[in-house]
Amino acid sequence: MRPTAMRSGTAWAAAGGRIYFAGHDHLYNHARLDDADGNPDDDGNPDDDVHQFVVGTAGAPPYSWNGEYVGDKGTWTPRRVYYESNYGYALVEVDGLKVTVTWKHRVSPGVYQAGGDVFSYTVGSTTIPLSSVAIDGPAMGGINTVYTYSAHISPTNAPSPITYTWTPTPTSGQGTVTATYRWGTTGSKTIGVTARDATDAVTASCTVTVGDDFRRWLRWRVLRHYFLRVFR
């Protein structure tokens, strides 16, 4: 039962996933995929076992099940938590960091009640460390013109809040992901940013060339492009 999906459990667990849903088989089956790490499965630790929910109970006649999980299961050992051959659905409720999955089975046509399976867990607070930050924005500019620069962190799902410290102090946006700069002199300018969460900090910098004839150069480029397209 769903052995192909089980092989992906390692990647899901590494990303902090605890549950996944499958269909195809016309029954309800909740299995705990034991990773043999020795950790208990009731403390909300994201590194613990992944739970598989097969919910193929919305229409076609239900299947019976022989109790075996066949096929390639990767490094996981599936252990049955609950099985029912009946029509129904799985209700997923999220309350803050708490996730609850409740099996609702049919007791009569059009009437569904909580069955014999309820699974809850709390999303862990495992920190995903910041690994890098990069600055996106123009590499050339002119004096007395406002330019916008953005910081892009990796991984993108690092824990919030994240603060951004720009150097030198920007025209606007200090402390946020986007900052603006306006230079009154020409030359080579260096922009730096430090992205920081509760435990980690990463930095990046870029160089911007500011010239007083930048606007004239830009107009020449636009006009040149226009005449080349019209008169070629």
N, C-alpha and C positions, 0 to 999 in steps of 0.2 A: 504494500500500500504506500504510494507516493515515494518510492525509494529515490527517484530522480531528484526530487526536491530536497530530500534529506542530504544529498551530497553537497548542497549549497549551505548547509547549516553552519559550517566552520566560518565562512565569510560573514554570515549574519551575526553570529555570536561575537566575532572580533569587532564588529561595528556597533555592538551594544544591543542587538536585536534579541528578543526573547520569544517571540511568537511569529508564526506564519500560517497562512490559510491556503488550503488546496481544495480541489473539487474532484470531479470525474466519477469517483466511486459514490454510488447512491446510498450513503449512510452517514452517520455522524461518528467520528472517531477522534479522540484526543489522546495523543501520545507524547510522552516526555522522551526527548532524544538525549540519552545519557552520554556525556562526553568523558566519563570516567576520570574526572579531575578531583574527585573526592569532596568537592564543595557541596554543602547542603543546598537544596533547591527551594528554600523557603525564606531566604533573607533578602531578596531583591537585588542580589549581586548580578550585574549584567554579564559576568563571566561564567555564570552557571548555565544549566542546560537550556536548550531551545525546546519550545513546545510546538508540536504540529497539530493543526486542527483541520481535519477533512470534513467539509460541510457541503455535501452534494445531495441535499435533501429538499430541494425546492419544487420537484415536479415528477420526474420519472419514478416508477415503483422502486422502493428501497431494496438494497441488496442485503443478503446475509453475509457474515464474515467468519472465516475459519480460525481467526485469532493469530494469524501469522503475518509478519511484515517481510515480504519477499523482495528479492532484488538487491542491487548494490546500494548499501547504506553508508558508504564511506567509512568514517571513523566512529560513527554514532551507533549506539545500541538503543533501538526504540523500545520503550516500555509503556504498555497500555495504561492509560489513566481512566478512560471511560469510552464505552461504545454503545450505540443504540441504532437499531434499524427502524427508523421512523421518519416522518416528515418533520421539518422544523427549520430553525435558523439560529445563528450565533449572534448575540447582542454584545457589542463592544462598547464599554463606557470608559471615558477618560475623565478623571477628576484630579486636576493638577498633575502630579507625577504618578498617580495611582491608575493602573489599567485593570479592568475587570472584564472577563469574557464569560457570558452566561449562555448555556445551551437552553433554548426554548423549544420544547417539542409539542406536537399536536396531541391534544387530549380528546378533541372532537372536531368535526369540520368547522374551520374558521376560528377555533379556540386553541390558543397556544399558551403554555405555562412553563415556568422554569423547571427544567428536568433535573437530572441527578449530577450535573457537572457545572461547577463554577470555579474559575481560575483567576486569581488576582496576583499582581506583583507591582512593585514600586520601581520606577525607572531609577537606575543607579546614578550617582553623582560622579562617576569616573571622569576625570579630566582628560580631554583630548588636547594635548599640548600644541601650541602654536609652533609651526616649523619655519615659516617664512612670511615676508610681506614684500610687495612690489608696488611701485608708483607708476600710475598711468596718467599721461598728460603730454602736452606739446614740448618738444625738445628745442624749439626756436620761438622767439617772440620779439615784440617791439616794446619800447618804453611807453609808460603811461597807458598800458592796456591790461585788463584783468584776464588772467588765465586760471583755469580750474584743473586741479590735480586730485586724483583719487588713490586711496590705498586699497590693495587687494590682498587679503590674508589667505594662508593655506595652513591647515585645512579650513574650508569654508564653514564647517560646523563646529569650530572651536567654541568653548563655552562663553556665553555672555555674562556680564558686559565686557566689552573691549573698548579701551580708550586709545586715542591716537594723539601723539605729541609731535607737532611739526616744527622743524627748524629750518631757517629762522622763523620767528613768529609770522604767521601768514596774515594777509589782509583780513580774512575771515575764515572760520571753520576750525579754529584750534580746538582739539579734543574730539573731533568728529572724523568720519571716514573721508570727507571731502574738504579740501582747503583751496582758497584762492590766493593768488599772488599778483602784485602789480609792482613793477620796477620803474624807478625814475632815472636809472643810469644804465648805460650799456655795459656789456662784458659777459663773462661766464659766471652764471649763478648756480649754486648748489642747493638743492632741496633735500631735506632728510625727514624721515618719519619713523617713529617708534610705536609699534602696536603692542599693547600690554593687556593681558587678562589677569586673573587673580594670582597666577603662579609663574607665568612665563612672559618674556618680552623678546621681540624680534625687530630688527631695524633694516632700513633700506634708504638709498639715496639716488638722486639723478642730477644730471647737469643740464642747465638750460642756457642757450646762447641768446643774449638780448642785444639787438642792434637798433639804432635809430632809423635805419632805412628799411626795416623789415616790412612795413606796410607798403612802401614803394616796390619792394621786391615781390610781394604777394600780388599786388595789382598787375605787375608786369607778367607774372606767371599766369594769372587768370586771362589777361588779354591775349597773351601768346597762345594759350590753349584755344581760345575762342577763334582767333584768326586761322589757326591751323585747321580747325574743323570746318570753317566756312569756305576758305579759299584753297583747300588742298585739291 
